[in-house]
């Protein structure tokens, strides 16, 4: 058979390609999936020998729920979990180079109602707040209904709807009825249980009876508007009816007295509502001024830069305590840090835009006793680069500071230690371009070296050829002389 021409040069060029030229990732595709479904991430490459997929610093190619197709260019995630949400790294390798690109999997979590409205009794002109706390990804929006009809704010000026609650100010008899909320997102919807609001036309209302109490202690309340010891009294906390049979912290000693044990910072308004005659009601509200226990951290302040919250505080404790700094959202804890007793600040997060948060700093003893600070409530703005609103429980504003992102990233060792950059996330498009430039320079250098080597070989070959010619010429001349001598 005739020998194929140029087969060796082509093979040589093919091999040199994987040695001298880095891989190129020219197209990636993100994916979105609902919990329990399947998702496929795409990473199209060329000039690579191997393709690997990383998530949170670990290889996932061969994990049970993960699989690759198309020579590794497609990663399929089966039975998607909440923890699968985030950035994946596609790594293309050949003999000399490694190039990476990030691909995002967004996991949708159907909404779920965690805390909904509860049955409430209030007199006319009072303010009522119904919670609607939920979870889900993305954050669901709330739709409120009154007696089965969607509440139109333009027709109800006394109502304000927030992300996790609804407030009805100056209630009237027409506001009575059943309220419930729907949580809606791209992942689905959820509906809370209905709660009855009964507005009563009270003829005598005493408000703002202030009670000073320390967090964790007990408060004894006496309902002075009750006309007798036999009349039935309805107690409520922040508008929610108290069931003393189910809520052990609340103990009704007799018809007029209520003991509140282990008082918390959330026990703000406690109300007694009584019937004094046919068609006439009376109510009394106790405003609890809850102070921090002795030895708890004080002067807690927060400031936000980028997606993280910097928390500072004052505390003069001992090494028998550690400090637990907690960042709360409506549906639970977002982040927490345990720091030493000498610390006076830490970073928490990340936080999301337009969300209500709360920060608490607790001193915890070696035997588990808790001394929490007063909570600091704040709301992030649309870009989470500074604080839109910061206020304490009593409404007093606290510090509002905007820290530069560069300060946190470059000067805070705590930030760098708690939020290190993953090793496999450090290369992106910028690093790919640098690798390509370096490879091009390497190719030029190698080409110059090859040309120089070939030039040296060419010169040596010319010299050898010249020497060989001279040697042949001398040999021929010698033979001619010998022949001439013999003839003579």
C-alpha positions in Angstrom: 0.0 0.0 0.0 1.3 3.5 -0.7 2.5 5.3 2.3 0.3 8.2 3.5 2.1 11.5 3.1 2.1 14.2 5.8 0.7 11.8 8.4 3.6 12.3 10.8 3.5 16.1 10.6 -0.2 16.2 11.2 0.1 13.9 14.2 3.0 16.0 15.5 0.9 19.2 15.1 -2.0 17.5 16.9 0.1 16.5 19.8 1.8 19.9 20.0 -1.6 21.5 20.2 -2.3 19.8 23.6 1.2 20.7 24.8 1.5 24.3 23.7 -2.1 25.6 23.4 -4.4 25.9 26.5 -8.1 24.7 26.5 -10.8 27.2 25.6 -14.2 27.3 27.3 -16.4 29.1 24.7 -19.9 28.6 26.0 -21.6 27.9 29.3 -25.3 27.5 30.2 -26.8 28.0 33.7 -29.8 26.0 34.9 -32.9 26.4 37.1 -34.7 23.6 38.8 -37.3 23.0 41.4 -36.4 20.9 44.5 -36.9 17.2 43.5 -36.5 17.9 39.8 -33.5 17.5 37.4 -31.1 20.1 36.1 -28.4 20.1 33.4 -25.4 22.5 33.4 -23.4 22.9 30.1 -19.8 23.8 29.6 -18.6 23.6 25.9 -14.9 23.5 25.4 -12.2 22.7 22.9 -8.6 21.5 23.0 -8.9 19.7 26.3 -8.0 16.2 27.3 -10.1 16.1 30.5 -13.2 17.9 31.8 -14.0 18.0 35.6 -16.9 19.5 37.6 -16.4 21.0 41.1 -18.9 22.2 43.7 -17.9 23.7 47.0 -14.3 22.6 46.4 -15.2 18.9 45.8 -15.3 16.9 42.6 -18.9 15.9 41.8 -18.6 14.0 38.5 -19.0 10.6 40.0 -21.3 11.3 43.0 -24.5 9.2 43.1 -26.9 12.0 42.0 -24.5 13.6 39.5 -23.5 12.4 36.0 -21.8 13.7 32.9 -22.6 13.3 29.2 -21.2 14.7 25.9 -17.6 13.9 26.9 -18.2 15.6 30.2 -19.5 18.9 28.8 -22.9 18.4 30.4 -23.4 17.9 34.1 -26.8 16.4 35.1 -28.0 16.8 38.7 -30.9 14.4 39.6 -33.4 14.8 42.4 -32.2 18.4 43.1 -31.7 19.3 46.8 -31.8 22.8 48.4 -28.0 22.4 49.1 -27.3 22.0 45.4 -27.9 25.7 44.8 -24.9 27.8 43.9 -21.9 28.1 41.6 -20.3 25.1 39.9 -16.8 25.1 38.4 -16.2 23.6 35.0 -12.4 22.8 34.7 -10.9 21.9 31.3 -7.3 20.5 31.3 -4.7 19.3 28.9 -1.0 18.4 29.4 0.1 21.8 30.5 -2.9 24.1 31.2 -6.0 24.3 33.3 -8.9 26.7 32.6 -12.0 27.2 34.7 -15.4 28.8 34.3 -18.3 29.1 36.7 -21.8 27.8 36.0 -24.8 28.6 38.2 -27.6 26.3 39.4 -30.5 28.2 40.8 -32.7 25.9 43.0 -36.4 26.9 43.3 -38.0 26.0 46.7 -41.8 26.1 46.9 -43.1 28.6 49.4 -44.1 27.4 52.9 -46.0 29.4 55.6 -44.1 29.3 58.9 -46.1 31.7 60.9 -49.5 33.0 59.9 -52.3 35.2 61.4 -54.0 34.3 64.6 -57.5 35.0 66.1 -57.5 38.5 67.5 -59.9 40.7 69.6 -59.3 44.4 69.7 -61.4 47.5 70.4 -62.3 50.1 67.8 -59.4 52.5 66.8 -56.6 50.1 67.8 -53.9 48.8 65.5 -53.6 45.2 64.6 -50.6 43.3 63.1 -51.0 39.9 61.5 -47.8 38.0 60.6 -47.2 36.0 57.4 -43.7 34.6 57.7 -42.7 32.1 55.1 -39.7 30.5 53.4 -38.9 29.6 49.8 -36.5 30.4 47.0 -36.8 33.0 45.6 -38.3 34.9 48.5 -42.1 34.7 48.0 -44.3 37.7 47.9 -47.4 37.9 50.0 -51.0 38.5 49.0 -53.6 39.2 51.7 -57.3 38.4 51.6 -60.1 39.6 53.7 -63.2 37.3 53.8 -61.9 35.7 50.6 -61.3 38.9 48.6 -57.9 40.3 47.8 -57.2 43.4 49.8 -56.9 46.5 47.5 -54.8 49.1 49.2 -56.3 52.0 47.3 -59.6 51.1 48.9 -58.2 50.5 52.4 -55.9 53.4 53.3 -55.6 52.2 56.9 -53.8 49.0 55.8 -50.0 48.6 55.0 -48.7 45.4 53.7 -45.0 44.5 54.5 -42.9 41.5 53.3 -43.7 39.4 56.4 -46.8 41.1 58.0 -49.8 43.3 57.5 -50.8 46.2 59.7 -54.3 47.5 60.1 -54.4 50.9 61.8 -57.4 52.6 63.4 -59.5 49.5 63.1 -63.3 49.9 62.6 -66.2 47.5 62.9 -66.0 47.0 59.1 -62.4 45.6 59.5 -63.8 42.6 61.3 -63.7 39.3 59.4 -61.3 36.5 58.4 -57.8 37.2 57.2 -55.3 34.9 55.5 -52.3 35.3 53.3 -51.0 33.6 50.2 -47.3 33.3 49.5 -46.5 33.2 45.8 -43.2 32.7 43.8 -42.0 31.1 40.6 -41.7 27.9 42.6 -45.4 27.7 43.6 -47.8 29.0 46.2 -48.9 28.4 49.8 -51.9 29.6 51.8 -52.0 30.3 55.6 -54.9 29.3 57.8 -57.6 31.9 58.2 -57.7 34.1 61.4 -60.7 35.9 62.7 -60.4 39.6 63.6 -63.2 40.7 66.0 -63.4 44.5 66.4 -65.3 45.5 69.6 -66.8 48.9 70.3 -65.2 49.4 73.7 -66.6 52.3 75.7 -63.6 52.6 78.1 -60.0 52.1 77.0 -56.9 52.6 79.2 -53.7 52.5 77.3 -49.9 52.7 77.9 -49.8 51.4 81.4 -46.0 51.1 81.5 -44.4 48.1 83.2 -40.6 48.0 83.7 -39.2 44.5 83.6 -35.9 42.7 83.1 -35.5 40.2 80.3 -36.0 36.6 81.6 -37.8 37.7 84.8 -41.5 37.8 85.5 -44.2 40.5 85.3 -47.5 40.5 87.2 -50.3 42.4 85.4 -53.6 43.5 87.0 -56.6 44.3 84.8 -58.1 47.3 86.6 -60.9 47.9 84.1 -62.7 44.6 85.0 -65.8 45.5 87.0 -65.7 42.4 89.2 -63.7 39.3 89.9 -66.1 37.1 88.1 -66.2 38.8 84.7 -64.4 36.9 81.9 -61.2 38.6 80.6 -59.5 38.0 77.3 -55.7 38.5 77.3 -53.6 39.1 74.2 -49.9 39.8 73.4 -49.2 42.1 70.5 -52.8 41.5 69.4 -52.6 37.7 69.4 -54.9 36.0 71.9 -53.2 34.2 74.8 -54.2 30.6 75.5 -53.0 29.9 79.0 -53.7 26.2 78.6 -51.1 26.0 75.7 -48.7 28.8 76.5 -46.9 27.9 79.7 -45.3 31.3 80.2 -48.7 32.9 80.8 -50.4 31.9 84.1 -53.8 33.5 85.0 -53.7 33.5 88.8 -57.3 34.7 89.2 -59.7 36.5 86.9 -57.8 39.8 87.0 -54.2 38.8 87.4 -51.9 37.5 84.7 -48.3 36.4 85.4 -45.9 36.5 82.5 -42.8 34.3 83.1 -39.5 34.5 81.3 -40.3 37.8 79.7 -38.7 38.3 76.2 -38.0 41.4 74.2 -41.0 40.5 72.0 -43.5 40.9 74.9 -44.2 44.6 74.0 -48.0 45.1 74.3 -50.2 42.9 76.6 -53.9 43.7 76.7 -56.9 42.7 78.8 -60.3 43.0 77.2 -63.5 42.7 79.3 -67.2 43.0 79.0 -68.6 45.5 81.4 -72.2 45.4 80.4 -74.5 44.4 77.5 -72.8 45.8 74.3 -70.1 47.6 76.2 -66.5 46.6 76.4 -63.4 47.9 78.2 -59.7 47.3 77.5 -56.4 48.1 79.1 -53.0 47.8 77.5 -49.7 47.2 79.3 -46.6 48.4 77.6 -43.6 46.3 78.8 -40.3 48.2 78.9 -38.0 45.2 78.7 -34.4 46.0 79.7 -31.3 43.8 79.2 -30.2 41.6 82.1 -27.1 42.5 84.1 -24.0 41.3 82.3 -25.5 41.3 78.8 -23.7 42.9 75.9 -24.7 46.6 75.3 -24.5 49.3 72.6 -25.0 46.8 69.8 -24.7 48.5 66.3 -24.7 47.2 62.8 -23.4 48.5 59.5 -23.6 46.9 56.0 -21.2 46.8 53.1 -21.9 44.8 49.9 -23.6 41.6 51.2 -22.3 41.4 54.8 -23.2 42.9 58.2 -20.6 44.2 60.5 -21.8 43.9 64.1 -20.1 45.8 67.0 -20.9 45.8 70.7 -19.6 46.7 74.2 -19.1 44.0 76.8 -17.0 43.6 79.9 -17.2 39.9 80.7 -14.9 37.2 81.8 -13.4 34.1 80.2 -16.2 32.1 81.7 -18.4 33.4 78.9 -18.4 33.2 75.1 -20.3 35.5 72.8 -22.9 34.2 70.3 -23.7 36.7 67.6 -26.9 35.8 65.6 -28.4 37.3 62.5 -32.1 36.5 62.1 -34.6 36.8 59.3 -38.3 36.2 59.6 -38.0 32.5 58.8 -35.1 31.8 61.1 -31.3 32.2 61.6 -29.4 33.4 58.6 -25.9 33.3 60.1 -24.2 33.1 63.5 -20.7 33.3 64.9 -19.3 32.2 68.3 -16.4 34.5 69.3 -14.2 34.9 72.4 -15.1 37.0 75.4 -12.6 39.7 74.3 -14.1 40.3 70.9 -16.1 43.4 70.1 -17.1 42.8 66.5 -17.7 40.2 63.8 -19.1 39.8 60.3 -22.3 38.0 59.4 -24.1 37.3 56.2 -24.7 37.3 53.4 -27.9 39.4 53.4 -30.4 40.0 50.6 -32.0 43.3 49.4 -35.3 44.6 50.9 -35.5 42.2 53.8 -36.1 42.8 57.5 -33.3 41.4 59.8 -32.5 41.3 63.5 -29.2 41.0 65.3 -28.7 39.7 68.8 -25.5 39.3 70.8 -25.7 36.7 73.6 -23.2 36.1 76.4 -23.3 32.4 77.2 -21.7 31.0 80.3 -19.9 27.7 80.5 -23.0 26.2 82.2 -25.3 27.5 79.4 -26.9 30.6 81.0 -27.9 33.2 78.4 -27.6 36.9 78.7 -28.9 38.4 75.4 -28.6 42.0 74.3 -31.5 44.1 73.1 -32.1 43.2 69.5 -31.3 45.6 66.7 -33.8 45.5 63.8 -32.8 46.8 60.3 -34.0 46.6 56.7 -31.6 46.3 53.8 -32.1 48.5 50.7 -32.3 47.4 47.1 -28.5 47.0 46.6 -27.5 46.1 50.2 -24.5 48.5 50.1 -25.7 50.5 53.1 -28.4 50.6 55.7 -31.9 51.7 54.7 -33.2 51.6 58.3 -31.8 50.6 61.6 -33.8 50.8 64.8 -34.1 49.2 68.2 -37.1 47.6 69.7 -38.2 50.9 71.2 -37.8 52.7 67.9 -34.7 54.6 68.8 -32.4 55.0 65.9 -28.9 53.6 66.3 -25.7 54.0 64.2 -26.0 54.1 60.5 -22.6 53.7 58.7 -21.6 52.8 55.2 -18.3 50.9 55.1 -16.4 50.6 51.8 -16.3 47.1 50.4 -12.6 47.4 49.8 -12.0 48.0 53.5 -13.8 44.7 54.5 -12.1 42.8 51.7 -8.5 44.1 52.2 -8.2 45.2 55.9 -10.4 42.8 57.8 -8.6 39.5 58.6 -11.8 38.2 60.1 -13.6 38.6 56.8 -10.7 36.8 54.9 -10.6 34.0 57.4 -14.4 33.4 57.5 -15.0 33.9 53.8 -12.0 32.5 51.9 -12.1 32.4 48.1 -12.5 28.8 47.0 -9.4 27.4 45.3 -11.3 26.2 42.2 -13.2 29.5 41.8 -10.2 31.7 41.3 -10.0 31.5 37.6 -12.6 33.0 35.3 -12.6 34.7 31.9 -9.8 37.1 33.0 -7.5 34.2 34.0 -8.3 32.4 30.7 -7.3 35.4 28.7 -4.0 35.6 30.6 -3.3 31.9 30.0 -4.0 32.4 26.3 -1.5 35.3 26.2 1.1 33.4 28.1 0.6 30.4 25.8 1.0 32.6 22.7 4.3 34.0 24.1 5.4 30.5 24.8 4.6 29.4 21.3 6.6 32.3 19.9 9.6 31.5 22.1 9.5 27.8 21.2 9.2 28.7 17.5 12.2 31.0 17.7 14.2 28.3 19.4 13.2 25.7 16.8 14.3 28.1 14.0 17.6 28.7 15.7 18.2 25.0 16.1 17.3 24.3 12.5 19.7 27.2 11.5 22.5 25.7 13.5 21.8 22.3 12.0 21.8 23.7 8.5 25.1 25.5 9.0 26.7 22.3 10.4 25.3 20.3 7.5 26.8 22.8 5.0 30.2 22.6 6.8 30.1 18.8 6.8 29.2 18.8 3.1 32.0 21.2 2.3 34.5 19.1 4.3 33.3 16.0 2.6 33.8 17.6 -0.9 37.3 18.8 0.0 38.2 15.4 1.3 36.9 13.7 -1.9 38.8 16.3 -4.0 42.1 15.6 -2.1 41.6 11.9 -2.4 41.1 12.1 -6.2 44.2 14.3 -6.6 46.3 11.9 -4.6 45.1 8.9 -6.7 45.9 10.8 -10.0 49.5 11.5 -8.8 50.0 7.9 -7.8 48.8 6.8 -11.3 51.1 9.3 -12.9 54.1 8.0 -10.9 53.3 4.4 -11.8 53.1 5.2 -15.5 56.4 6.9 -15.4 
